[in-house]
Amino acid sequence: MSQSTLTNETELGRWIGRREAAQTLASHCDAGAVESLRAIRDQKLYTEVAPTWDAFCRTYVPFTRRHADRLISYLEAYGPDYFYIARITGISPADFAHIAPFVANGAITLDGVTLALIPENEPAIIAAVRAQLRQVRAAQPESFDRLFKRVRSIGIVLFRYNGAVTVAEREKLQTLLRNFGHMVAKLPAAGPAPRA
């Protein structure tokens, strides 16, 4: 066995042997675990135990190659602080994009207040992130796709409902649905209708 192979196997073993990292990845990701995955992928350390990155992920990582690549892309786009903030707030990557400009060097600065990303500040960080996202959402109209999914989910709930309803309850639902129809009719047109 060559010295280079021994070194690669030792390095790979160090990453794979971190069972706590695999458990962390399964429940929530931290930047260190994702940095480990990136090193294994980018340095092709996985070739010592698996023929491909995909095969390595299926065997040694608690999720797919695609998910691993997505996590690595978040690390590359937003840096390690993304994972800490996402873990404590439950923020999505799309929402994080709105606060990313306010995150740097292990701290977040919102409304002129800088908070270090440490456990003692978690309640204040959560509150600040939520407040910032409320401001962002208030300033931006909801996308049609999001609106459609939310309305469709109401339809699915109604479709799956298997309880009996009284005549009065049925009339309430019918009135609500008519009101939905009136609201939809009042939405402004964005442009010409697409041709069939």
Backbone bond lengths (Angstrom), bond angles and torsions (degrees), N, CA, C in turn:
res aa  C-N    CA-C-N  psi(-1)  N-CA   C-N-CA  omega(-1)  CA-C   N-CA-C  phi
1 M - - - 1.454 - - 1.519 108.04 -
2 S 1.323 116.39 130.98 1.461 119.87 -178.00 1.522 111.09 -76.05
3 Q 1.328 115.17 159.78 1.463 121.05 178.70 1.530 110.63 -62.54
4 S 1.351 116.23 -37.56 1.464 120.42 -179.83 1.531 110.72 -64.54
5 T 1.350 117.34 -43.60 1.459 120.68 178.36 1.513 110.44 -63.67
6 L 1.332 117.47 -42.51 1.453 121.64 178.76 1.527 110.54 -60.88
7 T 1.319 117.13 -42.29 1.460 121.09 179.67 1.526 110.45 -64.62
8 N 1.346 117.62 -44.60 1.460 120.93 178.69 1.517 111.09 -62.77
9 E 1.346 116.79 -43.78 1.461 119.79 179.44 1.521 111.03 -64.06
10 T 1.326 116.78 -39.38 1.454 120.53 178.38 1.525 110.19 -63.77
11 E 1.318 116.10 -44.87 1.464 120.75 179.43 1.523 110.49 -63.61
12 L 1.328 117.30 -46.45 1.451 121.10 179.55 1.525 110.32 -63.71
13 G 1.305 116.53 -42.77 1.462 120.30 178.27 1.515 112.00 -59.44
14 R 1.311 115.65 -36.47 1.462 119.80 178.44 1.525 110.08 -62.92
15 W 1.346 116.55 -42.54 1.470 119.58 179.88 1.520 110.83 -71.04
16 I 1.328 117.50 -48.29 1.464 120.87 -176.92 1.521 110.80 -67.11
17 G 1.306 117.26 -36.91 1.455 121.75 -177.31 1.514 114.06 -65.70
18 R 1.300 117.65 -8.98 1.461 120.25 -179.10 1.528 108.77 -82.56
19 R 1.318 116.63 78.87 1.460 120.64 -178.95 1.520 111.60 -60.74
20 E 1.322 116.07 -32.52 1.463 117.94 177.65 1.525 110.63 -63.98
21 A 1.320 117.87 -29.49 1.462 120.60 177.65 1.527 109.75 -69.28
22 A 1.321 116.94 -41.05 1.463 119.85 178.44 1.527 110.48 -63.83
23 Q 1.320 116.93 -40.49 1.464 120.12 177.91 1.524 109.89 -66.03
24 T 1.306 116.64 -39.63 1.464 120.40 177.95 1.518 109.52 -62.95
25 L 1.328 117.35 -43.99 1.454 120.65 179.56 1.519 111.60 -61.50
26 A 1.339 116.80 -36.81 1.456 120.40 -178.03 1.524 111.25 -68.76
27 S 1.324 118.13 -38.09 1.463 120.01 -176.28 1.521 111.64 -92.70
28 H 1.299 117.73 -49.70 1.461 122.60 175.99 1.524 106.52 -157.47
29 C 1.276 115.16 151.06 1.460 118.76 -175.57 1.509 111.26 -95.64
30 D 1.308 115.30 138.78 1.456 118.51 169.62 1.523 107.19 -113.75
31 A 1.300 114.34 161.25 1.464 119.58 -174.35 1.521 111.88 -60.55
32 G 1.330 117.25 -38.49 1.462 120.31 -179.05 1.514 112.27 -60.73
33 A 1.325 116.88 -42.87 1.463 120.58 179.34 1.529 110.63 -65.36
34 V 1.322 117.06 -39.75 1.463 120.24 179.99 1.529 110.14 -71.46
35 E 1.322 117.55 -36.30 1.465 119.99 174.99 1.525 110.35 -62.23
36 S 1.326 116.60 -37.20 1.468 120.42 175.99 1.518 110.62 -61.93
37 L 1.332 115.94 -46.64 1.466 119.36 178.01 1.521 111.40 -59.80
38 R 1.318 116.57 -42.48 1.463 119.73 -179.90 1.525 110.54 -62.21
39 A 1.328 117.24 -42.05 1.466 120.44 179.18 1.529 110.47 -63.14
40 I 1.316 116.47 -43.31 1.471 119.93 179.37 1.522 110.08 -61.78
41 R 1.332 116.58 -43.24 1.471 120.34 -179.46 1.519 111.58 -69.48
42 D 1.341 116.71 -52.03 1.459 120.43 -172.76 1.525 113.19 -68.75
43 Q 1.328 116.79 -34.81 1.458 120.43 179.62 1.533 111.88 -91.04
44 K 1.336 115.16 2.92 1.468 122.53 179.60 1.529 112.30 55.00
45 L 1.314 116.59 34.57 1.463 121.22 178.27 1.518 111.43 -65.30
46 Y 1.310 116.69 -24.58 1.462 121.28 -179.67 1.520 112.64 -61.93
47 T 1.354 118.26 -22.12 1.468 120.64 -176.45 1.519 112.82 -64.53
48 E 1.327 117.23 -15.53 1.465 119.61 177.30 1.528 111.96 -73.18
49 V 1.349 117.31 -22.42 1.465 120.16 -176.15 1.524 113.79 -127.84
50 A 1.338 117.67 -11.24 1.464 120.98 -178.23 1.525 108.72 -148.52
51 P 1.325 117.38 147.46 1.460 119.51 -177.33 1.537 114.01 -71.97
52 T 1.326 116.83 -26.72 1.462 120.19 -177.62 1.529 109.97 -139.07
53 W 1.315 115.13 163.27 1.468 121.33 175.05 1.529 109.47 -61.16
54 D 1.326 116.65 -40.65 1.459 121.01 178.56 1.524 111.14 -60.55
55 A 1.328 117.11 -46.47 1.466 121.15 179.80 1.532 110.58 -64.62
56 F 1.315 116.72 -38.87 1.464 120.52 177.36 1.528 110.15 -60.12
57 C 1.322 116.55 -47.22 1.464 119.85 -178.90 1.515 111.76 -62.73
58 R 1.332 116.79 -41.55 1.478 119.71 179.55 1.519 111.25 -62.17
59 T 1.319 117.53 -33.44 1.463 121.00 -175.21 1.523 113.41 -91.28
60 Y 1.319 117.65 -40.05 1.466 120.67 -169.31 1.534 115.67 -112.66
61 V 1.308 117.17 -8.76 1.460 120.49 -176.29 1.529 107.55 -119.73
62 P 1.337 118.05 140.66 1.463 119.17 -175.35 1.533 114.93 -78.56
63 F 1.328 118.15 23.67 1.448 121.59 174.61 1.519 109.34 -159.34
64 T 1.315 117.38 179.33 1.466 122.15 -172.44 1.531 112.81 -74.55
65 R 1.334 114.45 164.37 1.466 121.16 174.64 1.512 109.70 -58.96
66 R 1.307 116.74 -40.63 1.458 120.59 -178.88 1.529 111.14 -60.39
67 H 1.332 115.62 -43.15 1.463 119.58 178.99 1.532 110.26 -67.12
68 A 1.327 116.62 -41.43 1.468 119.70 177.55 1.531 110.61 -60.00
69 D 1.334 116.85 -44.86 1.470 120.45 178.12 1.527 111.29 -62.29
70 R 1.336 116.41 -38.08 1.461 120.11 178.59 1.531 110.79 -64.05
71 L 1.347 116.75 -43.92 1.466 120.25 178.04 1.532 110.78 -61.55
72 I 1.316 116.00 -41.73 1.469 120.02 178.38 1.527 109.92 -63.25
73 S 1.322 116.89 -38.09 1.475 119.39 179.27 1.533 110.45 -66.08
74 Y 1.342 118.47 -34.26 1.465 120.73 176.05 1.530 110.09 -65.77
75 L 1.319 116.15 -40.64 1.461 120.21 177.79 1.530 109.79 -60.79
76 E 1.326 116.16 -44.58 1.456 120.27 -177.80 1.528 112.07 -70.42
77 A 1.328 117.24 -34.70 1.469 120.34 -178.20 1.523 112.54 -79.76
78 Y 1.334 116.62 -40.76 1.466 120.24 -170.25 1.519 114.93 -114.59
79 G 1.323 116.84 -13.51 1.454 119.42 -178.94 1.518 112.65 85.51
80 P 1.327 116.27 174.91 1.461 120.38 -174.48 1.526 114.36 -66.40
81 D 1.319 118.31 -25.55 1.470 119.78 -178.22 1.524 112.32 -65.78
82 Y 1.333 117.50 -23.63 1.465 120.54 178.07 1.525 110.87 -54.73
83 F 1.325 116.97 -44.87 1.463 120.46 -173.68 1.526 112.03 -67.00
84 Y 1.317 116.28 -37.42 1.466 119.61 177.97 1.529 109.81 -66.26
85 I 1.326 116.67 -48.08 1.462 120.33 -178.43 1.531 110.46 -65.94
86 A 1.322 117.47 -40.75 1.461 120.54 178.82 1.526 110.81 -63.40
87 R 1.318 116.91 -39.20 1.469 120.05 -179.63 1.521 111.60 -64.59
88 I 1.313 117.73 -44.19 1.468 118.65 -174.79 1.532 112.82 -83.35
89 T 1.339 118.12 -24.28 1.464 120.05 -176.85 1.521 113.33 -105.84
90 G 1.334 117.28 -20.80 1.458 120.09 -174.51 1.523 112.74 75.18
91 I 1.317 117.04 16.36 1.467 122.52 -176.87 1.530 110.47 -68.17
92 S 1.325 115.88 142.51 1.463 120.53 177.16 1.529 109.24 -82.31
93 P 1.335 117.53 160.72 1.467 119.64 175.92 1.531 111.80 -58.51
94 A 1.328 117.52 -37.32 1.471 120.02 179.76 1.527 110.61 -64.07
95 D 1.334 117.10 -41.37 1.466 119.76 177.56 1.521 111.29 -71.35
96 F 1.340 116.52 -34.97 1.464 119.03 179.30 1.529 111.20 -60.91
97 A 1.324 116.05 -32.11 1.471 119.52 179.22 1.530 111.27 -56.42
98 H 1.339 117.01 -29.14 1.467 120.39 179.49 1.525 113.03 -75.21
99 I 1.339 116.73 -26.32 1.469 118.31 -179.32 1.524 112.30 -105.30
100 A 1.329 117.48 -8.60 1.464 121.18 -178.44 1.526 113.62 -51.92
101 P 1.337 119.28 -38.91 1.469 118.13 179.22 1.537 113.86 -63.11
102 F 1.323 116.56 -16.95 1.462 120.95 -177.21 1.531 112.59 -98.30
103 V 1.340 116.66 3.11 1.463 121.71 -177.08 1.524 109.01 -112.69
104 A 1.332 115.83 126.87 1.465 120.13 178.07 1.521 109.67 -162.92
105 N 1.309 115.68 143.70 1.461 122.79 171.84 1.527 113.70 52.14
106 G 1.324 116.22 44.15 1.455 119.33 176.56 1.512 114.91 72.88
107 A 1.334 116.97 23.85 1.464 120.79 179.24 1.520 109.53 -147.25
108 I 1.337 114.63 160.00 1.456 121.09 174.84 1.526 107.18 -126.80
109 T 1.333 115.30 135.26 1.461 120.55 179.80 1.517 108.50 -120.07
110 L 1.333 115.78 111.54 1.452 121.88 178.53 1.521 108.67 -130.38
111 D 1.314 116.06 136.37 1.472 122.24 -178.86 1.519 112.00 51.92
112 G 1.326 116.31 39.03 1.457 121.12 176.60 1.511 115.12 77.49
113 V 1.317 118.21 1.22 1.471 121.93 179.98 1.525 108.28 -107.90
114 T 1.330 116.26 125.68 1.455 121.56 178.49 1.521 108.76 -101.58
115 L 1.326 115.35 127.22 1.458 121.93 179.85 1.524 108.99 -120.84
116 A 1.323 116.29 125.26 1.465 120.55 174.35 1.522 108.02 -67.64
117 L 1.319 115.83 143.42 1.466 120.58 179.33 1.522 109.22 -81.14
118 I 1.327 115.41 77.79 1.462 122.79 179.77 1.522 108.44 -132.54
119 P 1.326 117.34 155.61 1.465 120.48 -176.79 1.531 114.75 -52.95
120 E 1.315 117.76 -36.66 1.463 120.02 -178.66 1.524 112.50 -62.41
121 N 1.326 116.71 -26.55 1.463 121.16 -177.99 1.533 113.71 -95.07
122 E 1.330 118.07 1.04 1.459 120.33 -173.85 1.527 113.76 -54.88
123 P 1.349 120.16 -46.26 1.470 117.96 179.17 1.535 112.36 -60.25
124 A 1.308 117.46 -40.56 1.469 120.64 179.59 1.527 110.93 -69.45
125 I 1.327 117.74 -37.56 1.469 121.25 178.01 1.521 109.83 -64.24
126 I 1.322 116.44 -45.66 1.467 120.63 179.79 1.526 109.97 -59.41
127 A 1.322 116.86 -47.19 1.466 120.84 -179.89 1.523 111.38 -62.85
128 A 1.325 117.53 -42.43 1.467 121.40 -178.61 1.529 110.98 -66.21
129 V 1.338 116.71 -42.60 1.470 120.30 179.55 1.528 109.73 -64.45
130 R 1.327 116.94 -44.89 1.472 119.72 179.19 1.525 111.27 -60.45
131 A 1.332 116.35 -43.53 1.467 120.06 179.39 1.528 111.01 -62.46
132 Q 1.328 116.87 -42.38 1.467 120.76 179.53 1.522 110.86 -63.86
133 L 1.323 117.09 -42.39 1.461 120.08 179.86 1.530 111.48 -67.69
134 R 1.332 117.77 -34.92 1.470 120.28 175.23 1.530 109.92 -61.62
135 Q 1.332 116.67 -41.80 1.466 120.45 178.21 1.527 110.94 -63.49
136 V 1.327 116.16 -43.47 1.470 120.85 179.94 1.521 109.83 -62.32
137 R 1.324 117.05 -46.14 1.466 120.69 -177.81 1.521 111.57 -66.92
138 A 1.325 116.69 -36.18 1.466 120.02 178.71 1.520 110.73 -66.30
139 A 1.317 117.05 -30.86 1.463 121.30 -178.09 1.522 112.80 -83.72
140 Q 1.335 117.04 -16.48 1.464 120.42 -176.76 1.518 110.32 -117.84
141 P 1.320 116.81 132.42 1.460 117.80 174.89 1.531 109.70 -67.92
142 E 1.307 115.38 149.70 1.454 120.21 178.99 1.524 109.38 -65.71
143 S 1.316 116.76 141.58 1.464 119.69 179.07 1.530 108.97 -70.31
144 F 1.327 115.16 152.46 1.463 119.28 179.20 1.520 110.96 -60.14
145 D 1.338 117.28 -42.02 1.468 120.21 -178.77 1.520 111.38 -59.40
146 R 1.333 116.30 -43.25 1.470 119.54 179.04 1.524 110.72 -66.04
147 L 1.325 116.82 -43.62 1.459 121.15 177.13 1.525 110.28 -59.03
148 F 1.323 116.71 -47.49 1.464 121.02 -178.66 1.527 111.04 -60.14
149 K 1.333 116.97 -44.38 1.464 120.30 -179.93 1.522 111.27 -62.48
150 R 1.326 116.75 -40.18 1.463 120.00 -179.54 1.523 110.86 -67.09
151 V 1.330 117.88 -43.71 1.464 120.80 179.13 1.523 109.69 -67.02
152 R 1.334 116.50 -41.53 1.468 120.16 178.78 1.521 110.90 -60.93
153 S 1.344 117.30 -37.66 1.467 119.78 -179.96 1.526 110.95 -63.77
154 I 1.331 117.02 -32.89 1.465 119.92 175.78 1.526 109.48 -65.07
155 G 1.324 116.22 -42.72 1.464 120.60 177.47 1.518 112.04 -61.17
156 I 1.321 116.95 -39.17 1.470 120.90 179.32 1.518 110.22 -65.73
157 V 1.329 116.72 -42.98 1.473 120.30 177.99 1.522 109.44 -60.58
158 L 1.316 117.23 -45.00 1.458 121.44 179.65 1.528 110.53 -62.70
159 F 1.336 116.40 -42.78 1.465 120.83 179.63 1.533 111.38 -62.15
160 R 1.335 116.50 -39.80 1.468 121.07 -176.59 1.529 112.95 -81.38
161 Y 1.316 117.07 -13.05 1.463 120.09 -178.49 1.520 108.63 -65.29
162 N 1.314 116.49 125.46 1.461 118.90 -177.86 1.529 112.34 -119.44
163 G 1.314 116.49 15.26 1.461 120.26 177.41 1.515 110.76 -85.74
164 A 1.309 115.50 162.46 1.463 121.05 176.72 1.522 108.97 -81.50
165 V 1.323 115.85 150.95 1.462 120.78 176.84 1.519 109.06 -126.35
166 T 1.312 114.40 149.93 1.459 119.06 175.99 1.522 108.75 -79.08
167 V 1.309 116.02 169.55 1.463 120.62 177.38 1.525 109.33 -61.07
168 A 1.318 117.67 -41.79 1.476 121.42 -179.69 1.530 110.67 -64.45
169 E 1.332 117.72 -41.10 1.467 121.10 179.23 1.533 110.68 -65.64
170 R 1.340 116.01 -40.23 1.467 120.14 177.75 1.521 110.00 -62.15
171 E 1.317 117.68 -42.97 1.465 121.67 178.88 1.528 110.87 -63.33
172 K 1.338 117.95 -38.49 1.474 121.16 176.86 1.525 110.43 -60.11
173 L 1.344 115.45 -46.13 1.471 119.45 179.57 1.519 111.31 -63.92
174 Q 1.328 117.34 -42.81 1.458 120.61 -179.88 1.529 111.06 -64.39
175 T 1.325 117.51 -39.07 1.458 121.19 176.68 1.520 110.47 -63.28
176 L 1.338 115.55 -44.67 1.460 119.69 178.67 1.525 110.89 -60.00
177 L 1.319 117.44 -44.80 1.465 120.94 179.98 1.529 111.40 -65.39
178 R 1.330 118.08 -38.14 1.473 120.38 175.44 1.521 110.01 -62.55
179 N 1.349 115.94 -41.73 1.471 119.83 178.47 1.525 110.51 -62.57
180 F 1.336 117.11 -39.15 1.462 120.02 175.14 1.523 109.48 -58.11
181 G 1.320 116.93 -45.67 1.463 121.25 179.79 1.516 111.76 -59.05
182 H 1.348 117.05 -42.28 1.469 120.82 178.72 1.529 110.63 -65.31
183 M 1.349 116.40 -40.91 1.472 120.05 179.62 1.520 110.90 -64.40
184 V 1.334 116.59 -41.38 1.465 120.59 179.00 1.522 109.99 -63.09
185 A 1.331 116.45 -41.16 1.469 120.31 -179.52 1.526 111.60 -63.82
186 K 1.335 117.79 -27.55 1.468 121.61 -177.91 1.530 113.22 -86.81
187 L 1.330 117.65 -6.88 1.478 119.25 179.58 1.522 108.99 -64.47
188 P 1.337 117.37 136.45 1.471 119.41 179.25 1.528 110.97 -69.14
189 A 1.305 115.41 145.62 1.461 120.81 178.75 1.529 109.31 -77.51
190 A 1.316 116.39 139.10 1.465 122.03 -178.63 1.515 112.20 -90.42
191 G 1.295 117.96 -15.54 1.456 121.20 -178.00 1.512 109.91 165.45
192 P 1.324 118.04 -171.88 1.456 119.65 -179.66 1.519 111.23 -65.10
193 A 1.305 115.75 148.00 1.454 121.63 179.08 1.526 109.44 -67.01
194 P 1.341 117.15 142.80 1.466 118.81 177.90 1.533 110.47 -66.38
195 R 1.317 115.49 146.83 1.473 120.32 179.67 1.509 109.53 -79.80
196 A 1.315 114.76 144.00 1.464 120.17 -178.41 1.497 111.70 -79.41
